[in-house]
């Protein structure tokens, strides 16, 4: 059966409702019935459009990302990183961190969710970050043999996870800016 094309406005409305529900009840308790009720849709429409709960949740997260790393090219690594950090306000960053923390537990029991996260969110972001870093290497800002290059994703994920654990505070722009200046740029020799 052919998929009916939703308007971008309707699609955004659905994604917003999914993320709101996810924040309210968590992944395990999130149901397609609840999403259908919240969005005044039929379950059949949701399944026809997205195929599964994991795919719908991850596409909602992907749609919610204001920054797609592959699109950023200011001409310098510092400029690129600054552009990434300023495209998300602190309130949205806190909300996104809470959603991802909730999902990080759910992926252990839901291989379909893990697979959808890898394919639709993590791998595109890793590809975008790789392109951003490769441009820095090509411009001569970072040595191609710098041993820290493969660990930049780990450093950045670590910043998000550790702030909450160590300081019991959410990640914000000020923290990430200071972290990148103190940890990531020195490791890259920038």
C-alpha positions, 0 to 999 in steps of 0.5 A: 500500500502506498504511503500517504504524504503528510504535510511538513507541518503535520509531520512536525506536529506528530514528531513533537507529540511523540517527543512530549509523550516520550518525555512524560512516560518514557520509552517502555510505556510509550505506545502507538495507541497513546501516540495515535490518541495524542495526535488524533491519528489512527494506529494504521496511519502511524504504522504505514508512515513509520513502520514501527515505534522505534523508527517513529521515535528515532525519526522524531529525535532526528527531526528535532535536531537543529544541527546537522553536522555535515551542513556546517562549514564556516572555514575553520574548526573553531568556527564549525564547533562554535556554530554547532554549539550556538544552534541549540539553546540551553533549554532544548539541550537539557530536554534532549539530554533527558530524552537521550538518557531515558533512551539509553536505558531502553536500548538495552532491552530493545534491539530494534530501538538500538538499531534505529538509533544507530542507523538514523541518528548516530551513524549520520552524526558520526559521518557529519562529525567525521566530515567536519574533522576531515575538513580541519585536517584538509585545511591543515588545522589538525595533523592527519596522524593526531591520535586524538582524532578517532576519539573526538566522538567519545570525548563529546559523548563523555561530556554529555554523560559526565556533567550530569553524573559528576556535577548533577547539572545539565549540559549547557552551552557554557559548559560545552564551550569550556569543555571543547576549549579545555579538552577537545581543541588541546587534544587536537593541537588546535 
